[in-house]
């Protein structure tokens, strides 16, 4: 899953402006994470058209990059995240950003960015 990252000055209305801009351009947001670090705002956006999302945001003057997010469904029980992350460590796979959300039927969705996408996909596939 391709994810778009926006790094910009944090301000009131940033999320409203970015989501409004994407909506006006008929881009559907499937996931979003927003963070503020001091005066900096960071948005990580999953959308139905990553290339168009990146293009629209760049045209609007935002500092934009993209990355491949590896997505894994895990059982929602103690120790599952530790089991996955230990497996990643044992395979020398780093985690740059990570998110976890509840899913259906006693599962969670864990998504992460890494510098070794191909290897991470193989490990993630073993958890499917």
N, C-alpha and C positions, 0 to 999 in steps of 0.2 A: 504494500500500500504506500503510495507516494504521499508525503506530507510536506506542506509548505510552511516555512518558518518566517515570521515577520519580526524584525527587531527595530524598535522605534522609541521615540520619547514617550514615556507614559503620560497619559492625560485622561481627564474625565471625558467619556464618550468615545474612546478609542475602539472598543469592541463594537459599539453601536455603529460607528462609521465604517469599520471594515466589513462587518456582516451586512450592512446596508448596501455597500458598494458591490459586494458579491451577489446579493439578491437582485440588485438592479441589472446585473449582467447575467442573470439566469443561471447562477452557479449555486448548486446545493451543497451546504456544509454538512458532512456526515459526522465529523468529530472536531472538537476544538478544545484547546487548553490555553489558558491565559495566565500570565504571571507578571508581576511587577517586582523589579529589583532596583531599589532606589528610584532613580528617575527614568529607568529603562523599562519599556513594556515588551514582552515577548509573547507572540501568539503562534501556536502550532495548529495548523488547519488541515484537516482531511476533507477533500471535496471531490465531487463527481468528475471534475475535469481539472486535474492538477496543472496542466500546461496553461490553460486559459486563466486559472486562478493566479498563477505566477505572473502572467502577462498583464492582467488587469491591475494587480497590486503594484507591480513595477511602474506601470504607466501612471498610477496615482502618486508615485514618488516614494513608495515604501522600499526599505532595504529587505530584499526577499531572497531566500535560498530554499532548496528542497532536499529531502532525503527519503530514503526507503525505510519505512517503518515495518519491522517484523512483528507480526501479530500471532499470538498463541492463545488458544483456549485452554484454561486450566480448571481442574476441579476446585470448587470453592471450599477448601478445607485446610486446616493448619499444615504448614510444611510444603505445600505445592510450589509456591514461589521460590522457596529455598532450594527445592529439588531442581527446578529449572535453572536458577542462577548458578548453582554449583556446577551443573552440567556445562553451562556456558564458560565458566571459569576454567574447568578442566580441559576445554577445547581452545583456550586462549582467546575467547571472544569478549570484547569490551562492551560496556553499555554506556552510551553517551546521554541519552534521555530515556525515561521510562514512565509508563502510565498504566494504571490498572483500573478497570471498571467492572461493575457487576454485569453479568449476562443472564441468560435464561437457564433454567433447569440445573441450578446448583453449580454453575460455572462462573468464572471471571474471564475477562479478556485482558491480556497483558500485551502491551505494545512497547517496543523499544527500538532505538536507533543504535547502530553499531558501525564500526569501520570495516567489518568483515561480513558483509551481507550474505554472500554465498554460503559460507560456513555456518552462519547463524540460521539460515533457512533450513539447512540439513538437521541441525539440532532441534529446531522448532518442530519440524515434521515428525520427529520421534515422539512428540508429546500429543500429537493429534489422535 
